[in-house]
């Protein structure tokens, strides 16, 4: 089987585990591969493939924390490949194994053990000057907020074609249930079970007493419209990565993406246990 390994290249433990997994998978007749940059960082140049030549691996293994799983999602693009996260980071909400036995966890995943979780993703469309300026996919969230001028933005929020409200704020987060434990949580949004289907709309530092996070249906369309050029200097951030900033934005449209992400869960690392151990225990 062809196995994509995606390490956190800033984590020495993750790089060591990656090298060990390459040897382990070789012995078992599998084909481990890494993207060019990851292979260089791990000293595994002979395993490097370009993203264009990656194809559709049988399994992707993210070695790090939740950020490494997000990285893996974006490396895979729209390919429907099960992702096993080995938690070698801090939180590990998305991880399917604790990282103590990488080889055993990967063997179990390749053998079809564990459970598969489907997670919805978002599609974000950016419009500048009346023209499309990019299409982006997010597992956690699409955030639109203060740009290089560091001024608050004024944004009108339309849902399902109807104007809902208008904020002067630092920004607005549109998040999935998966992303409810990420930036949306820090901004005062609720925690959603990954079994819930829906989108969170969370204003960030809105200059009003009426701002509240909202839970929307999974198939609703959110338009963030910037009508005042003096307050439309904003940047778009997708899963923590800033996309090319423009001088001003017209609108950002967020809807459910047709492609879900599949996560592999092993060793009882279910959402509510991680939630309890991370946030709810004193």
ABEGO torsion letter per residue (X at the ends): XBBBBBBBAABAAAAAAAAAAAAAAAAAGBBBBBBAAAAAAAGBAAABBBAAAAEBBABBBBBEBAAAAAAAAAAAEABBBBBBBBBABAAGAABABAGABAAAAAAAAAAGBEBBBBBBBBBBBBBBGGBBAEBBBBAABBBBBBBAAGBBBBBBBBBGGBBABBBBBAEBBBBBAAAAABAAAAAGBBBBBAABBEBBBBBBGBBBAABBBBBBBAABBBBBBBABAAAABBBBBBGGBBBBBBABBABBBBBBBABBBBBBBBGGBBAAAAAAAAAABX
